[in-house]
Amino acid sequence: MDFRLTEDQRDLRRGVRELLARRFDRDALRAAVDSPGLDRGLWRELGAAGFFSLRLPEEDGGVGLGLPEAVLVFEEVGRALLPGPLVATHVAAGVVPGAAEGAVVVTSASEGLVPWLDEADVVRGEAEGAVPVRSVDPLTPLHRVPGNGGRAHPFRPAEHLPTTVSTGILLTAAEQVGSAGRTTEMAVAYAREREQFGQVIGGFQAVKHLCAGMFVRAELARVAVRAAAVTGDGVEIAGAKLLADEAATANARDCLQVYGGMGFTWEADVHLHLKRAWVRARLGMTGARAEEVVAAGL
């Protein structure tokens, strides 16, 4: 079996990366941090590009692709730190009128948290009585649904998870993989240019080990996410989310170590990846719930 990307899949990934580079570059990212809010123009442009309708059949106005292609797209989203309830709106396409076109913003309650509640036109799941909470990520406003102990749903075996839920979990994991890959790139690039004691820090063994570990974590999570996209197996999706959460958070921390003191400044983007990874790790399926699903599957 050949697991390499097809030419069409590579073209899709390249096209999404170019779109995001044009519409949400670093200047746009920092502007969003300084002035939080959802860019409705960009949302509609994503809809016109087929971002939300990617998995809808062509006869229904969609692109007609599958979950493996959606995973590639959401890796690019995670790499760029694009804000907004992208997963929820994508999953709602074809169910909520206007979601596929980017005319409607959809969010969902997940593990007791509701991101982007004030900006959403439609909320899926239980969000009654949700109260705003301070989010560690400046680009992800959060509300918490009180009275559920942080668990939006009781534990259910993987085979009993609705398809929309498992799809959302996997796409969130794909975002984490994109972030893990990006922080690896950032660490390697910085290690090649930053000098200490008369040589670039990438020449030091400790820094080499950090970067190598980051690469291994990111690629292991990437393989798990892409494999789960092919099989659609609930246990594999839970395992992929575990690996992706670990890769995104640990890689961002190690990237901070490579950057040294510079990494802890507000001007560097490393902290934004770490904060987003922390938030994503609590959305879709937490590590504790994913462990329960994997254990039950074993």
Secondary structure, 3 states (H helix, E strand, C coil): CCCCCCHHHHHHHHHHHHHHHHHCCHHHHHHHHHCCCCCHHHHHHHHHCCCCCCCCCHHHCCCCCCHHHHHHHHHHHHHHCCCCCHHHHHHHCCCCCCCCCCCCCEEECECCEEECCCCCCEEECCCCCCEEECCCCCCCCEEECCCCCCCCCCCCCHHHCCHHHHHHHHHHHHHHHHHHHHHHHHHHHHHHHCEECCEEHHHCHHHHHHHHHHHHHHHHHHHHHHHHHHHCCHHHHHHHHHHHHHHHHHHHHHHHHHHHHHHHCCCCCHHHHHHHHHHHCCCCCCHHHHHHHHHHHC
